[in-house]
């Protein structure tokens, strides 16, 4: 399923790394965060190399809704209560600075990326919460106000508006920005030895290393796998829907997102924890919403995205771990990858260049608060559950009962395997244990993938790796049409 961004921008391919090279900084990951980090460092005269496992912008960046906003849901009031006013103010200021930095770069570099300066809205049917949120946001210095009438067809009491936000085409932006950068595509990292990064074709020795891989794949040190989980959400691009101005997201347990891109209305939502989509009805629920709100519209594209969620809802940006002073991480962006990517680039640039950054402390990966314990315990419980689950007997359907286009966990003489039956009857057999930390995978019928409920790794039905932190696939040898068990 190709996003509207991928279908409207073909990125020029770069060569893979061949041989051994030297750089001041090596960035692992060529998404928005990695490219922005490299760009900002190069402008400071710091020689930076980017290593991308596949194609630039080919991970989460191509699947974003590309909202550039400091309004991260209905969060200002809760941030003040949980973190205090000073932290909440810094969070708003950092992300608003990111919004302005995008505009500055785009205008300075004359980048044609369909930038549109617009307002952002969080809508709700709870008028009282809207009033309190608008007051809290204004106290923090956000460009906030309460509005009653909206351009979206969702029944609600109104919305909190943030003025002066923006939206754009993320791949067109990256395509222009990467022109002057040293980038190696199709160069997955195999191993890291302190300052040396090894790939299949060569190596990079760098004084500093930035992990901009969405989810850090080095488990120790850092232990990021104990501090984050991943969630998936879904998007439809609709033609023939009424045009809207502004970017919208709902408040509550099942919010819908709206934004316009040219002739397309992007309708998103239906989030769930990765590995927990047993029923497989997310796209259909979005389509039902489209039929209800825009009965004359037509679906032009559909796709999904994955987001890393930290326990306290603040990204991890800074030193990777105390015993790796020259490693840096940028992860845990939640649903707000565009501004968080820019915040990461600015904080890491200043850190590497020896400058103080006023926002660095609140994003530091070494922070901890007792308020985070319930979420950490919940996430750790999910991981433990997954690790134990593989040792329990799960009665499996026989292969003959797997319908075309479906999959099941099957008991064989050698143990459990995941089996998918293609529409033409072919069988695809995979190892059901995630190679990251051993959790049992679950089938995602919406996307026909095997997903890890512990840390979010994903694999297609043939066993190829789609999402980390796993570094390897789960393919097993199995002759087409063979009977298992």
Buried (B, 14 or more C-beta within 10 A) or exposed (E): EEBBBBBBBEBEEBEBBEEEBEBBBBBBBBBBBBBBBBBBBBEEEBBBBBBBBEBBBBBBBBBBBBBBBBBBBBBBBBBBEBBEEEBBBBBBBBBBBBBBBBBEBBEEBEBEBBBBEBBBBBBBBBEEBBBBBBBBBBBBEBBBBBBEEBEBEBEBBBBBBBEBBBBBBBBBBBBBBBEEBBBBBBBBBEEBEEBBBBBEBBBBBBBBBBBBBBBBBBBEEBEBBEBBBBBBBBBBBBBBBBEBEBBBBBBBEEBBBBBBBEEBBBBBBBBBBBBBBEEBBBBEBBBEBBEEBBEEBEBBBBBBBBBBBBBBBBBBBBBBBEEBEBBBBBBBBBBBBBBBBBBBBBBBBBBBEEEEBEBBBBBBBEBEEEEBEEBBEEBBEBBEEBBEBBEEEEEBBEBEEBEEEBBBBBBEEEEBBBBBBBEEEBBBBBBBBBBBBBBBBBBBBBBBBBBBBBBBBBBBBBBEBBBBBBBEBBBBEBEEEEEBE
